[in-house]
Amino acid sequence: MTELHLWLRHEARTTERRTPIVPADARRLTESGVRLTVEESPQRIFPIEEYEAAGCRRAPAGSWSTAPRDAVILGLKELPDEPPSLPHRHIFFGHAYKQQPGAVELLRRFAAGGGALLDLEYLVDDQGRRLAAFGYWAGYLGAALAVLQHRGRLVAPLHPTTKEDLDATLEPRPGDGDGDFTALVIGALGRSGRGAAAALDTAGVTATHWDLAETRTLDRPALLRHDVMVNCVLATTPVPPFLREADLDDPARRLRTLCDVTCDVGSPLNVLPVYDRTTDWTDPVRHLRKEPPLSLIAIDNLPSLLPRESSTDFSAALLPHLLDFGTSGPWGRCLDRFHQACRELGIADERESPHEPHD
């Protein structure tokens, strides 16, 4: 059996502090015979020395593009724009299969190099359930920021923190603006929804929970009667939007703070097509309306604000699948979905057959 060579890359996004593999799990991989190269990264929550102590080889930041061709490049968020062709197998959240902006360009880069995208969003079991996800912490952070914004206590720019410190800021305080408010979590039964509900509970807010049963026939006036809404729905098929431009101009709208955890902006499956760009750590809030006021939070790497906790949970879920990296099962399904996306975009014939996952 050929030795698996994983290459943990530095994240190009300056606000990305997370990692898909923490040092303790890196040790498990190296002790199991996996060769693990880890790039230096000044922003990763875990220092490179902890990976070296776990038996990993050290490499300069960004050197993945010249890694041996059989290396599997492991990351989380988007790749830099260069190089123009990608010959390796890459594991990360590609956001390229639902007509998102930049999707065609990314897949053409794989076509040009003969590589393959093994998208972590599509690492699923036989029933289609995600096997490794940051959803809980995304929901937790999304709801927490919405509460702080609604109470007038959200301070920008945002900085990574710990759950203990975050929870301390969520406790109600004398003088909080609109201290007694209503909140709605949509997608409440999923990972993100459970995280959002937990954060609202920590903040002393009793939330309304909606899921498929409540959104199948949407009661939009009831939605608009809530002060705060946290959207945790990731649609896989087209559904009527939860909010429309006309709803934002409804004078009866009580909704004042909206957090879109999903951030599916630009996709035809977006359930909140009322904004055209995400927000970020520097400017976390965008004001969609002045009267009645409506504030939007739409940050697409929320769990990175709790980098240690979210990385540790994600790494624990991903580890067994890296130890069992192969051509069938979840990784085979990832590769099949990649081929399907290339065919759907009409670029399948332009690319060489990629490497198959290691067996």
C-alpha positions as CSV (number, residue, x, y, z in Angstrom):
1,M,0.0,0.0,0.0
2,T,1.3,3.4,-1.0
3,E,2.0,5.7,1.9
4,L,-0.5,8.6,2.2
5,H,1.1,12.0,2.2
6,L,-1.1,14.7,3.6
7,W,0.0,18.4,3.2
8,L,-1.7,20.8,5.6
9,R,-1.6,24.2,4.0
10,H,-1.5,27.7,5.4
11,E,-4.8,29.5,4.9
12,A,-4.6,32.5,2.5
13,R,-7.4,34.3,4.3
14,T,-5.9,36.5,7.0
15,T,-8.8,36.0,9.4
16,E,-8.7,32.2,9.2
17,R,-7.3,30.9,12.4
18,R,-8.8,27.3,12.3
19,T,-7.2,24.1,11.1
20,P,-8.8,20.8,9.9
21,I,-6.2,18.8,11.9
22,V,-5.1,19.7,15.4
23,P,-1.6,18.6,16.7
24,A,-3.0,15.8,18.9
25,D,-4.8,14.2,15.9
26,A,-1.7,14.9,13.7
27,R,0.2,12.6,16.1
28,R,-2.5,9.9,15.6
29,L,-1.9,10.2,11.8
30,T,1.9,10.1,11.9
31,E,1.8,7.1,14.4
32,S,-0.5,5.3,11.9
33,G,2.1,5.7,9.1
34,V,0.7,8.8,7.4
35,R,3.3,11.3,6.2
36,L,2.1,14.7,7.3
37,T,3.7,17.9,6.1
38,V,2.5,21.1,7.8
39,E,3.1,24.6,6.4
40,E,4.2,27.4,8.7
41,S,1.3,29.8,9.4
42,P,1.5,32.9,11.6
43,Q,-2.3,32.9,12.2
44,R,-3.1,29.2,12.8
45,I,-4.3,28.8,16.4
46,F,-1.8,26.0,17.0
47,P,1.9,26.8,16.6
48,I,4.0,24.9,14.1
49,E,6.2,23.5,16.9
50,E,3.3,21.5,18.3
51,Y,3.0,19.8,14.9
52,E,6.7,19.1,14.7
53,A,6.5,17.5,18.2
54,A,3.8,15.3,16.8
55,G,6.1,13.9,14.1
56,C,5.2,16.3,11.2
57,R,7.5,17.7,8.6
58,R,7.6,21.5,8.5
59,A,7.3,23.5,5.2
60,P,7.1,27.2,4.2
61,A,3.7,28.8,4.0
62,G,2.3,28.5,0.5
63,S,4.7,25.8,-0.7
64,W,1.9,23.3,-1.4
65,S,1.9,24.3,-5.1
66,T,5.3,22.6,-5.4
67,A,4.5,19.6,-3.3
68,P,5.0,16.1,-4.7
69,R,2.2,15.4,-7.1
70,D,0.9,12.4,-5.0
71,A,0.5,14.7,-1.9
72,V,-3.1,15.4,-0.8
73,I,-3.4,19.1,0.0
74,L,-5.6,19.7,3.1
75,G,-7.1,23.0,4.0
76,L,-10.4,24.7,4.9
77,K,-11.2,27.8,2.9
78,E,-10.5,29.2,-0.6
79,L,-7.3,28.8,-2.5
80,P,-5.2,31.7,-3.7
81,D,-5.8,32.7,-7.3
82,E,-2.5,31.3,-8.3
83,P,-1.3,28.9,-9.7
84,P,-3.7,28.7,-12.7
85,S,-3.6,24.9,-12.8
86,L,-4.1,22.5,-9.9
87,P,-2.5,19.1,-10.3
88,H,-3.0,17.8,-6.8
89,R,-6.0,16.3,-5.0
90,H,-7.3,19.0,-2.6
91,I,-9.5,18.6,0.4
92,F,-11.3,21.8,1.5
93,F,-14.6,23.6,1.4
94,G,-14.7,24.5,-2.3
95,H,-18.2,26.1,-2.5
96,A,-18.2,25.3,-6.2
97,Y,-21.1,23.0,-6.9
98,K,-24.1,25.4,-6.6
99,Q,-23.2,28.0,-9.1
100,Q,-21.5,30.2,-6.6
101,P,-19.3,33.1,-7.9
102,G,-15.9,31.8,-8.9
103,A,-17.1,28.2,-9.1
104,V,-16.4,27.7,-12.8
105,E,-13.0,29.3,-12.6
106,L,-12.0,27.0,-9.7
107,L,-13.1,23.8,-11.4
108,R,-11.3,24.9,-14.6
109,R,-8.1,25.2,-12.6
110,F,-8.5,21.6,-11.6
111,A,-9.3,20.7,-15.2
112,A,-6.1,22.4,-16.4
113,G,-3.9,20.6,-13.9
114,G,-5.6,17.2,-13.8
115,G,-6.2,17.4,-10.1
116,A,-9.4,16.9,-8.1
117,L,-11.5,18.6,-5.4
118,L,-12.6,16.4,-2.5
119,D,-15.1,18.9,-1.1
120,L,-15.5,18.6,2.7
121,E,-19.1,19.7,2.4
122,Y,-19.8,16.5,0.4
123,L,-17.9,14.1,2.7
124,V,-21.1,12.3,3.7
125,D,-22.3,8.9,4.9
126,D,-24.6,6.5,3.0
127,Q,-27.6,8.6,4.0
128,G,-26.1,11.9,2.9
129,R,-25.3,13.1,6.4
130,R,-22.2,15.3,6.8
131,L,-19.3,13.5,8.5
132,A,-17.3,16.5,9.5
133,A,-18.7,20.0,9.9
134,F,-18.2,23.3,11.7
135,G,-22.0,23.9,11.8
136,Y,-22.5,23.9,15.5
137,W,-20.0,26.6,16.1
138,A,-21.1,28.6,13.1
139,G,-24.6,28.7,14.6
140,Y,-23.3,29.5,18.0
141,L,-21.2,32.4,16.8
142,G,-24.0,33.7,14.5
143,A,-26.6,33.8,17.2
144,A,-24.1,35.3,19.7
145,L,-23.1,38.1,17.3
146,A,-26.8,38.8,16.6
147,V,-27.6,39.1,20.3
148,L,-24.6,41.5,20.9
149,Q,-25.6,43.6,17.9
150,H,-29.3,43.8,19.0
151,R,-28.2,44.7,22.5
152,G,-25.9,47.4,21.1
153,R,-22.7,45.7,22.4
154,L,-21.1,44.3,19.2
155,V,-17.6,45.9,18.9
156,A,-15.8,45.9,15.6
157,P,-13.4,44.8,14.4
158,L,-14.0,41.2,15.7
159,H,-11.2,39.2,17.2
160,P,-10.9,35.5,17.9
161,T,-11.8,34.5,21.5
162,T,-12.6,31.6,23.7
163,K,-16.1,30.2,24.5
164,E,-15.7,31.2,28.1
165,D,-15.0,34.8,27.3
166,L,-17.7,34.9,24.6
167,D,-20.3,33.5,27.0
168,A,-19.4,36.2,29.5
169,T,-20.3,38.9,27.0
170,L,-23.6,37.2,26.3
171,E,-24.9,37.5,29.9
172,P,-27.7,40.1,30.1
173,R,-26.6,43.4,31.7
174,P,-28.5,46.3,33.2
175,G,-29.0,48.9,30.5
176,D,-29.1,46.5,27.6
177,G,-31.1,48.0,24.8
178,D,-34.3,46.0,24.1
179,G,-33.2,43.5,26.8
180,D,-36.4,41.5,26.4
181,F,-36.7,40.5,22.7
182,T,-37.9,37.7,20.5
183,A,-35.6,35.5,18.4
184,L,-36.2,33.0,15.6
185,V,-33.9,30.2,14.6
186,I,-34.7,28.7,11.2
187,G,-33.1,25.3,10.6
188,A,-33.2,24.6,14.3
189,L,-32.8,20.9,14.1
190,G,-29.5,20.9,12.3
191,R,-26.0,21.3,13.7
192,S,-26.0,25.1,13.1
193,G,-29.5,25.5,14.5
194,R,-28.6,23.6,17.7
195,G,-25.6,25.8,18.1
196,A,-27.7,29.0,17.6
197,A,-30.2,27.8,20.1
198,A,-27.5,27.1,22.7
199,A,-26.0,30.6,22.3
200,L,-29.4,32.2,22.7
201,D,-30.1,30.1,25.8
202,T,-26.7,31.3,27.2
203,A,-27.8,34.8,26.5
204,G,-31.1,34.3,28.3
205,V,-33.2,34.6,25.2
206,T,-36.1,32.2,24.6
207,A,-36.1,31.4,20.9
208,T,-38.7,30.2,18.5
209,H,-37.5,27.1,16.6
210,W,-38.5,26.5,13.0
211,D,-37.4,23.6,10.8
212,L,-38.8,21.8,7.7
213,A,-42.4,21.5,9.2
214,E,-42.6,25.2,9.8
215,T,-41.0,26.4,6.6
216,R,-42.8,24.1,4.2
217,T,-45.6,26.6,4.1
218,L,-43.9,29.8,5.4
219,D,-45.8,32.1,7.7
220,R,-43.9,35.2,6.6
221,P,-45.9,37.7,8.8
222,A,-44.9,35.5,11.9
223,L,-41.3,35.6,10.8
224,L,-41.4,39.4,10.5
225,R,-42.8,39.7,14.0
226,H,-39.6,38.5,15.6
227,D,-36.9,41.0,16.6
228,V,-33.9,38.8,15.7
229,M,-33.6,36.0,13.1
230,V,-30.8,33.5,12.7
231,N,-30.9,31.6,9.4
232,C,-29.2,28.1,9.6
233,V,-30.8,26.6,6.5
234,L,-28.6,25.2,3.8
235,A,-30.9,24.6,0.9
236,T,-30.1,21.8,-1.5
237,T,-33.1,22.3,-3.8
238,P,-34.9,25.5,-4.7
239,V,-37.4,26.8,-2.1
240,P,-39.3,30.0,-1.9
241,P,-37.2,32.7,-0.2
242,F,-37.7,33.4,3.5
243,L,-37.2,37.1,3.0
244,R,-37.9,39.2,-0.1
245,E,-37.1,42.9,-0.8
246,A,-40.8,43.7,-0.3
247,D,-40.6,42.2,3.2
248,L,-37.8,44.6,4.2
249,D,-40.1,47.5,3.3
250,D,-43.1,46.2,5.2
251,P,-43.9,48.9,7.8
252,A,-45.2,46.2,10.1
253,R,-41.8,44.5,10.1
254,R,-40.5,44.1,13.7
255,L,-37.4,42.2,12.5
256,R,-34.4,44.4,13.3
257,T,-31.4,42.0,13.4
258,L,-30.7,39.3,10.8
259,C,-27.8,36.8,10.9
260,D,-27.3,34.6,7.9
261,V,-25.1,31.8,9.1
262,T,-25.4,29.9,5.8
263,C,-24.1,32.8,3.6
264,D,-25.2,31.3,0.4
265,V,-25.1,34.6,-1.3
266,G,-24.8,34.4,-5.1
267,S,-26.3,30.9,-5.3
268,P,-29.7,30.3,-6.9
269,L,-30.5,28.3,-3.8
270,N,-30.1,31.3,-1.5
271,V,-33.1,31.5,0.9
272,L,-32.2,35.2,1.8
273,P,-31.8,36.9,-1.6
274,V,-31.9,40.4,0.0
275,Y,-28.2,41.1,0.0
276,D,-25.4,40.7,-2.5
277,R,-22.2,40.5,-0.4
278,T,-21.1,39.1,2.9
279,T,-19.8,41.0,5.8
280,D,-16.5,40.4,7.6
281,W,-14.5,40.8,10.8
282,T,-13.6,44.4,10.1
283,D,-17.2,45.4,9.2
284,P,-19.4,42.7,10.6
285,V,-22.7,44.5,10.2
286,R,-24.4,45.9,7.1
287,H,-27.5,48.1,7.4
288,L,-30.1,46.9,4.9
289,R,-32.7,49.5,5.9
290,K,-32.8,52.7,7.9
291,E,-36.5,52.7,8.6
292,P,-37.6,50.5,10.1
293,P,-33.9,49.6,10.8
294,L,-32.5,46.2,9.8
295,S,-29.0,45.1,10.4
296,L,-27.4,42.1,8.7
297,I,-24.5,39.9,9.8
298,A,-23.3,37.5,7.1
299,I,-19.8,36.3,7.9
300,D,-18.7,33.1,6.1
301,N,-16.0,32.0,8.5
302,L,-17.8,32.4,11.9
303,P,-16.2,29.4,13.6
304,S,-12.8,31.0,13.2
305,L,-13.8,33.4,16.0
306,L,-13.6,30.3,18.3
307,P,-10.7,28.7,16.5
308,R,-9.5,26.3,19.2
309,E,-12.8,24.8,20.1
310,S,-14.1,24.6,16.5
311,S,-10.9,23.1,15.2
312,T,-10.7,20.5,17.9
313,D,-14.3,19.3,17.3
314,F,-13.8,19.3,13.5
315,S,-10.5,17.5,13.6
316,A,-11.9,14.7,15.9
317,A,-14.7,14.1,13.3
318,L,-12.3,14.2,10.3
319,L,-9.6,12.1,11.7
320,P,-11.1,8.6,11.3
321,H,-11.9,9.4,7.6
322,L,-8.3,10.5,7.0
323,L,-7.1,7.3,8.6
324,D,-9.4,5.4,6.2
325,F,-8.6,7.5,3.1
326,G,-9.5,5.5,0.0
327,T,-11.3,5.2,-3.3
328,S,-14.7,4.1,-2.0
329,G,-17.1,5.1,0.7
330,P,-17.2,8.8,1.6
331,W,-14.1,9.8,-0.3
332,G,-15.4,8.0,-3.4
333,R,-18.6,9.9,-3.1
334,C,-16.6,13.2,-2.9
335,L,-14.8,12.3,-6.1
336,D,-18.0,11.3,-7.8
337,R,-19.6,14.6,-6.9
338,F,-16.5,16.5,-8.3
339,H,-16.9,14.6,-11.7
340,Q,-20.6,15.4,-11.7
341,A,-19.9,19.1,-11.2
342,C,-17.4,19.1,-14.0
343,R,-19.9,17.4,-16.4
344,E,-22.7,19.8,-15.4
345,L,-20.4,22.8,-16.3
346,G,-19.3,21.2,-19.5
347,I,-15.7,21.0,-18.6
348,A,-15.3,17.3,-18.0
349,D,-13.8,16.7,-21.5
350,E,-11.2,19.4,-20.9
351,R,-9.5,17.7,-18.0
352,E,-7.3,14.7,-17.6
353,S,-8.5,11.9,-15.3
354,P,-7.4,13.0,-11.8
355,H,-5.5,10.9,-9.3
356,E,-7.7,8.5,-7.5
357,P,-7.7,8.8,-3.7
358,H,-5.1,6.7,-1.9
359,D,-6.1,3.1,-1.0
